[in-house]
Amino acid sequence: MTIQTENATLHKRNIATSILAPLQVRDFCLLLGGQMISSVGDQFYAVALPWLILTHRGNAQELGIVLAAYGVPRIGTLLLGGVLSDLLRPRRVMLLADIMRALLLGILTLLFVHEQPLLWQLCLISGGLGAFTGLFLPSSFALTPELLADDKVQAGNALNSSMMQVANLVGFTTGGIVVSALRSTVALAVDAISFFISAVTLATIRGIQPSVAANHVQEGQITGSESSTGGTSAATTDMTFRQLLQNSRLLQVVLVIGIVGNLASAGTMEVALPALARGSLMAGASGYGLMLAAFGAGALIGGLASGGLGKLPHRGLVTLLLGLVQAGAFAIIPFAGGLPGAITALAAAGLTNGLSNVFFISMLQQQLPRHLLGRVMGVVMFCVFGLYPLSVTLAGGITTKFGPVVMFPISGIAMAAAITFGLLQGELRNL
């Protein structure tokens, strides 16, 4: 019994060591710290901007126009951001984007301090912020495998995912306090400073972590052959993105799941879930907040736990099975037994979402050619953000006509169908 206890303790220590291993790398710590501060600042902005517009202009329609002016350029520059990441290297693109966003937010702060900004001014600045955010995102995922050895990449993604969840929570909470106790312009200034700090951390990153494994590409995943042993292929360094898209089962599955999953889940979470909370669950705003918190807590735990599972066998198969659990959890939310059951189902969905997201991102970073990684992440991010307007529009129409309950099994079935496509791919099951 003593031996078993000691082995269990040793196993826990090894997992903890694996999760925290990336923190031994100076450059990754700089990246993680800068992005956490920037994420906190982003939530300050998310609280302050609507409040400022509604206070100064009192028009919800204008708020919608300004938010659209941010969202459309963000989607439009994601693919360009992926190309620039591969051409200029991720750190340079991120540094440029953070500097420009700091300047734009500084200008926006001054406009609100000295005068009431015109709508076109707000749209111009908001559009610039969205455009540079779109350029930034693909590089932010492409930089981590350049700073960490291959065996630490998944743990690095897990830390990044978990810390961003924490930063969002802290940012929303403290942002609301700052806006209430001080002034909204102070919150905007904090966001501008956070981007400047992030730019400084990026500028002080010294270099790239040498890793033979990072440039190692298995022929089985790229060519679609049934070989799982793979080997270094000289031809992969000259591979185009079109060739990768045609031949990589991993990339094809991730894109299919990303497209279907986000089309199904975004509208369900943003439209059907609050309607369900207000309707048949009779949970009110507080119950809706608890459900969102349960999903976020599950995602936080799942993301952090994934860092200790870098050597998990058959990681591709496990990731797909986690996706099936997530699909099932979504489908049963209205039928799980009132508010407590819905909270439990959402916590399970968040947990599996946090695990599978880190697994998928890590497999892309580790298995696909490094010189195309920016474009890969650009396309993945485009699938994540690009379908949001369509998803919420469809969910709004379906919920209005048939009620919110029907959206959940529809979403679960659609997600399960996409994951089934992945399960049919032997190369991914054996990864």
N, C-alpha and C positions, 0 to 999 in steps of 0.2 A: 504493500500500500504506500509505503514511504517512497519507494522507487517511482511508482506511478505519479505520486504528487510532485516529486522532483522533476520528472520528465515533463509533466504538464507545465510546471513553472518555467522550465528551460524553454519549452515551446513558445510560451507567451512572451518571454524575453526576446527570443529570436524574431517573432513577429513585430514586436515593438521596435527592435533594432532595424529591421527591414523598412518599416514605415518611416523612421526618422533618419535613415541613411542619407538621403539627399541634402539634409541640413548640414552635413559635413562639407559640402561644396560651397565655397564662398560665393561664386557667381549666381548659383541657384538661390541662395539666401537673399541676395540683392534683388533678384527678379521677384521672388515671392513677396518680400517686404514691400517693394515698390508697388506691385500690383494690388496688394491688400490695401495700402493707403489710398491708392487711386480708386479702388472699388468702394471704399467708405465715402470718398468724396463724390462718387457718382450718385450714391443714394441721397446725399445732401442736395444735390442738383435735382434729383427726381422729386424731392419734397418741396424744394423752394420754388422751382419754375412755375408749376401750376398755381401755387399760392400767390406768387407775384403777378402773374397774368390776370388771375381772377380778381385780385385786389386792385390793381392799377387800371384794368380795362373792364373787368366785370362781365366778360363774355366767354361762355364755354365754347362757343363756336370757334372763336379765335384761338383758344387753347388747342382745340382739335387740329386747326390748320398748322399751328406751330409744331405740334407733335408729329403730324404727317410730314412736315418739312424736314424733320429729323429722321423719321423712319425710312422714307423712300431713298434718300441718298445713301443711307447705311446699307440697304440691300443692294443698291446699284454699284457700290464700290467694293463689295466683298470679293468678287472674282478678280478685279484689278489688284486688290490687296494680295491675293494669292500669287499672282504673276510677279508683282514687285518684290514679294518676299523671296521668291526663288532667284530673281535677278540681282537684287541689291543686298540680300541677306536679311533675316528677320529682325535683328536688333536695330538696324538702321531705319527700317520702316517704322518700327514701334517708337523709336526715339523721335523721328520726325512727327509722327501722329501726336505724341504726347506734348511736344513743344507747341504745335499748332493749336491743340485743344486748350492748353493753358492760356495762350494768347487770346483766343476767341472768348473764353470764359472771363478773362480779365476785362475785355472790351464790353461784354454783356453786363458785368458788374458795374462798370463805370456808367453805362447808359442808364441803368436803373437808379443809380445814386444821384445823377445830375439832372435827369429828365425822364419823361415817360416815353419809352421807345416806341417807334412806329411799328406797325405789323410787319412791314417788309424788312425792317431791320432785324426783328426777332426771327423771321423766317430765314433770312440770310445767314445769321449766326448759327441758328439751329441746324440748318442744312449743312453748314461747314462742320459742325460737331458730328453730325451723323456720317458725313462722308469720311472723315478721318477715323471715326470708330470702325467703319467698314474696312478701311485699309489696315487698321491695327489688328483686328481679330484673327485673321489667318496666321499672321506672324507670331501672335502670342502662343499659338499651339505648335508652331514650327520651331520655336526657339528652345523649348525645354530639352528635346533630344540632342541639341547641340551643346548643351551645358552639362549633361549628365551622361555617365556611362550607361550602356544599354540595359544592364541589370538593375539600374536605379530609376529608369524612366517611368515605370508604372507607379512606383512609390512617389515620385515627383508629381505626377498627375493627380494622385490621390491627395497629397498635401495641398496642391493648388486648388483642387475642387472643394475640399473641406474648408480651407481658409477663406475662399471667396464666399461660401455660404455664411461663415461667421462674419465676414466683413459686411455683407449685405444686411445681416440682422443688426449689427452695431450701427451701420450707417443710417438705416431707416429710423432706428430708435433715437440716436443722438441728433440726427438731422431734424426730426420733428421737434425736439427740445430746443435746438438752436433757433429754428424758425419761430417758435412760440415765445421764447424768452428774450431773444435778441432781435435780429432783423433777417429777412430772407436774403438780402444782399450779402450778409455775412456768410450764409451757407454757400452762396455762389462763389464767394472769394475763397472759401475753404476748398471747394472742388478745384478751382484754378491752381491753388497751392499744391493740392494733392497730385495734379498732373505734372507740375514742375518737379516735385520730389521724385515721382516715378521716372521722369526724364533723367534726373541726376543718377539714380540707381542704374538705369540702362547705360548711361555714359561711362560709368565706372566698372562695368563688367569687362573683365580683362581679355577673355578669349574663349575658344571653343574647346570642349573636353574631347580629347582624342579617344576614339572608340572604333575598333575594327568592326564590332558587331553592329554599330549604327549604320554602316554602309553596306552591311551584308544583306542580300536579297535572295530569298529562296525562290528558285526557278519554279517550284510547284505552285506558289501563290501567284506568280506573275504570268506565267505562260498558260496556266490552266491545266498543266499536266498532272498526272496522279502521283507524281513523286513527292514525297513529303520530307525527304532528306535534304534536297536542295543543294545549293552551293553558290559560290560567288560567280556571277555572270558578268563578263566584261561588257556585254551588250546593254545591260541595264543602265549604265551611265549615259548611254545615248538614247535611251527610251524616251519617246514623247508622251505627253499626257494622254493623247488620244489612244496610243497603243496600250498604256496602262489601264485606261478605262475599259478598253475592249477585252483585256486579258486577265485582269485581277479580279478573281471571284470575291476576295475580301472587300475591295472597294465597291464592287457592284452591290454586295449585300448591305454594306453600311449605308449606301445611298438609298437603296430601296426602303430599308427600315427607317432611315431618317425622313424620307419624303412621306411615307405612309404614316409613320408614328407621329410626326409633328402635325400633319394634316388632321389626324384623328384626335390627338390629345390637346392641342392648343385651344381649340374651340370648346372642348369638353371642360377643361379647367377654367377657362376665362368666362364662358357664357353659361354652360349647363350647370356647373357646380354651384355658382351663387344662386341660380334660379332654383336648384334643388334644395339648397339650404333655406331659402326664403319660402319655398312651397311645401312639398310633402314632408320634409324633415322638420320643418318649423323650428329651425335652429337659430335663425336670426343672424345678425352681423357677427356676433361673438362666436357662434358655432361655425360660421364660415371661416373666421380667423383661426379657430382651432384646427379645422380640417387642413387649411394651408400650412399651418405650423407643423402638423403631423407629417405632411409630405416633405416639408423642408428638413425636419429633424431626421426622418428616414434617409433622405438623400445625403445629409451630412454624415451620418453613421456609415452608410454604405460606401460613400466616397473615401472616408478615412480607412475603413476596413480593407478596401481593395489594395491599399499600399502594401499590406503584408502577404498578398497572394500573387506576387510576381512569378513564382515558380509553379503556379497551379497547373496540373496536367490537363490537357484537352480544354484549354482556356476558351477556344472558339465555341465549342459545344456548350460549355458552362454558361457563357455569355448569352447564347441563344435561349437556353432553358430559363435563365433569369428573365429574359424578355417575355417568355410565355407566362411566367408568374406575374409579371407586371401587367400584361394584357388581361389576365384573369382578375387581378385585383381591381383594375379599372372597371371591368364589366360588372362586378358585383356590388359596387358602391351603393346604389339605391336599394339593394336587396339584402344588405349585410346586417340589418337589425337596428335601424334608426341612426342617430348621431354617433353613439359609441362604435357601432359596426363600421360606419363610414370612415371614422377617424382611424380605426384599425386597418381598414383596407387601404387608405391613403398612405399610412405609415409603411405598409408593405410595398406599395407601389413606389414610394420614395426610396426605400432601401434598395430595391432591385434596380431602380433607375440610377442611383448613385454608383452601384457596383458596375452595371453594364456600360454606363457612359465612360468610366475610366478604363475599363477593359477594351472597349472598342477604340478609343483614342490611342491607347498605348499600342495596340496591335497595328494600327495605321502607322504610327511613328516608327515602330520597330521593324515592320515587314516591308514597307514600300520604299522606293528609291528616294534618297535624301534630296536630290536635286529637284524633285517634283512635289515635295511635301507641302510647300506653300500653296500650290495650286490645288492639291488634294484638300487641304483644310479650307481653302476659299470656297470650293464647291460644296463641301459638307456644311459650312456655315450658311451658305446661300440656301441650302435645303432647309436648314433650321429656321432661319428668319424669313426667307422669301415667301413661304406658304402661310405665314401667320395671318395676313389679311383675308386670304381665301378661307382659311379654317374658321376664323371667328364669324365670318359672314355666313358660311354654310351652317354653322352651329346655331347662329341666331335665327335663321330661317326654320331649321328643323325644330328647335326648341319652341319657337312661337307657334308652329302648326301642330306639333305632336306632343309637346311637353318635354321637360329635361330628362326624364327617366330613360327614354329610348336612346339618347345619345351615348350612354355608358356602354351598353352591350354592343352598339355599332362600333364604337371606338375599340373596344376589346377585341372584337372579331377582326377588324381591319388590321390591328397590330399583330394579332396571332397569324393572320394570313401572310404578312410580310416576313415574319420570323420563320414560318414554315418554308418559305422560299430559301432562307438561309440554311435551314436544316437539311435541305435537299442537296446542298453543295458539299461534296465530300472534302474538298480542300479546306473549307472553313471548319468543318466538324473535327478534322484531324489536327488543327492548328494548336 
